[in-house]
């Protein structure tokens, strides 16, 4: 696997790794004594979910030193991506991370997180931050495995949906 920064030459590979994933359960966060914890609730039936591609001006990432994208390749095939920006609070905010179905469980996501850490440290940022949903248990497990901790839960962000879903904000401090 090779991880490279976005250029004009590989811009067309963006979102190729954005593929459906399994919804197997959710986390149930709890806040007590200034610390977030969570338990897991597995679904009786799993289902596939896919996110639409983010409507970002990806070409702008080529010109802005406060933003970047890294793509993971296996040979010529793009198997993962991570989209980062310097946030106002001195974190590198992960706007998107995805791994192609065929490459999951092979260290691609971990490699992308390591590359994000390297980029953020070189930019003198204090850590990584991201948001995912409580009902994306596999993602939550991955972030916890990488050392992220919950910093906040927003119960209103997805209130407009026809099902209960909470935004969970994860942080990795350096």
C-alpha positions in Angstrom: 0.0 0.0 0.0 1.1 3.5 -0.8 -0.4 6.7 0.6 0.1 9.9 -1.4 -1.1 13.5 -1.2 -3.6 14.7 -3.7 -2.3 16.3 -6.9 -3.9 17.4 -10.2 -2.9 14.0 -11.6 -4.9 11.8 -9.1 -7.8 14.1 -8.5 -10.1 11.8 -10.5 -9.5 9.0 -8.0 -11.4 10.9 -5.3 -14.4 9.1 -3.8 -13.6 5.8 -5.5 -13.2 4.2 -2.1 -16.5 5.7 -0.9 -18.5 2.4 -0.8 -21.3 1.0 1.3 -20.6 -0.4 4.7 -22.5 -2.5 7.2 -24.5 -1.0 10.0 -24.2 -3.7 12.8 -25.2 -1.6 15.8 -24.7 1.6 17.7 -22.9 3.1 20.6 -24.8 4.4 23.6 -22.7 7.3 25.0 -22.9 8.4 28.6 -21.3 11.4 30.3 -20.4 11.3 34.0 -17.7 13.1 36.1 -16.4 14.8 33.0 -15.7 11.6 31.1 -17.5 10.1 28.1 -18.0 6.3 28.1 -20.2 4.1 25.9 -21.7 0.7 25.6 -22.6 -1.1 22.4 -26.0 -2.2 21.2 -25.9 -4.8 18.3 -28.8 -4.8 15.8 -30.7 -8.0 15.3 -30.5 -7.4 11.6 -27.6 -5.6 9.9 -28.0 -3.4 6.8 -25.8 -1.7 4.3 -25.5 2.1 4.3 -23.8 4.4 1.8 -22.9 8.0 2.2 -23.2 10.3 -0.8 -19.9 12.0 -1.9 -19.3 15.2 -0.1 -20.1 18.3 -2.2 -16.6 19.8 -1.6 -14.5 21.8 -4.0 -11.7 19.3 -4.0 -9.6 21.3 -6.5 -9.3 24.0 -3.8 -7.4 21.5 -1.7 -4.6 21.6 -4.2 -4.0 25.3 -3.5 -4.7 25.7 0.2 -2.0 24.7 2.7 -4.7 24.5 5.5 -6.4 21.6 3.7 -5.2 18.3 2.2 -6.3 14.9 0.9 -4.4 11.7 1.1 -5.2 8.7 -1.2 -4.2 5.1 -0.5 -3.3 2.9 -3.4 -2.9 -0.8 -3.9 -1.1 -0.8 -7.2 -3.1 1.5 -9.5 -6.3 1.1 -7.5 -7.4 3.8 -5.1 -8.5 1.9 -2.0 -8.9 4.8 0.6 -8.9 8.5 1.2 -8.8 10.9 4.1 -9.8 14.6 3.7 -8.3 17.0 6.3 -8.5 20.7 7.1 -7.0 22.9 9.8 -9.9 23.9 12.1 -10.2 27.1 14.0 -9.5 25.3 17.3 -6.1 24.0 16.3 -7.2 20.5 15.5 -6.9 18.8 12.1 -10.5 18.0 11.3 -11.1 14.8 9.3 -13.9 15.8 6.9 -14.0 12.3 5.4 -12.3 9.0 5.7 -13.2 5.9 3.7 -11.8 2.6 2.7 -12.9 0.4 -0.3 -14.8 -2.7 0.7 -12.2 -5.0 -0.8 -9.5 -3.4 1.4 -11.2 -3.2 4.8 -9.5 -4.9 7.7 -6.1 -4.6 6.0 -4.7 -1.6 7.8 -5.6 1.0 5.2 -7.7 3.1 7.6 -4.9 3.0 10.2 -2.4 4.0 7.6 -4.6 7.0 6.6 -4.9 8.0 10.3 -1.1 7.8 10.7 -0.7 10.0 7.7 -3.2 12.5 9.1 -1.3 12.6 12.4 1.9 13.3 10.5 0.3 16.1 8.5 -1.3 17.6 11.7 2.0 17.5 13.7 3.9 19.1 10.8 1.3 21.9 10.9 1.8 22.3 14.7 -1.8 21.3 15.4 -2.8 19.8 18.8 -4.7 16.7 17.6 -7.3 15.2 15.2 -11.0 15.6 15.4 -13.9 14.1 13.5 -17.6 13.5 13.6 -19.5 10.2 13.0 -22.8 8.8 13.9 -23.7 6.7 16.9 -25.2 4.1 14.6 -22.0 3.5 12.7 -20.6 1.1 15.3 -17.8 -0.2 13.1 -16.5 3.4 12.6 -16.8 4.1 16.3 -14.8 0.9 17.1 -12.1 1.9 14.6 -11.7 5.4 16.1 -11.5 4.0 19.6 -8.9 1.5 18.5 -6.8 4.3 17.0 -6.9 6.1 20.4 -9.6 8.6 19.8 -12.0 9.5 22.7 -15.4 11.0 22.6 -15.4 14.7 23.3 -19.1 15.5 22.6 -22.4 14.1 21.5 -24.9 16.3 19.5 -28.5 15.0 19.7 -29.9 17.7 17.5 -27.7 17.6 14.4 -29.6 14.8 12.7 -33.0 15.5 14.3 -34.6 16.1 10.9 -34.1 12.4 9.9 -36.9 9.9 10.2 -34.9 7.8 12.7 -32.9 8.5 15.8 -29.3 9.2 15.1 -26.7 11.2 17.1 -23.5 13.0 16.0 -20.5 11.8 18.0 -17.4 13.9 18.0 -14.1 12.0 18.5 -10.7 13.5 19.4 -7.2 12.3 19.3 -4.8 14.5 21.3 -1.1 14.6 20.6 
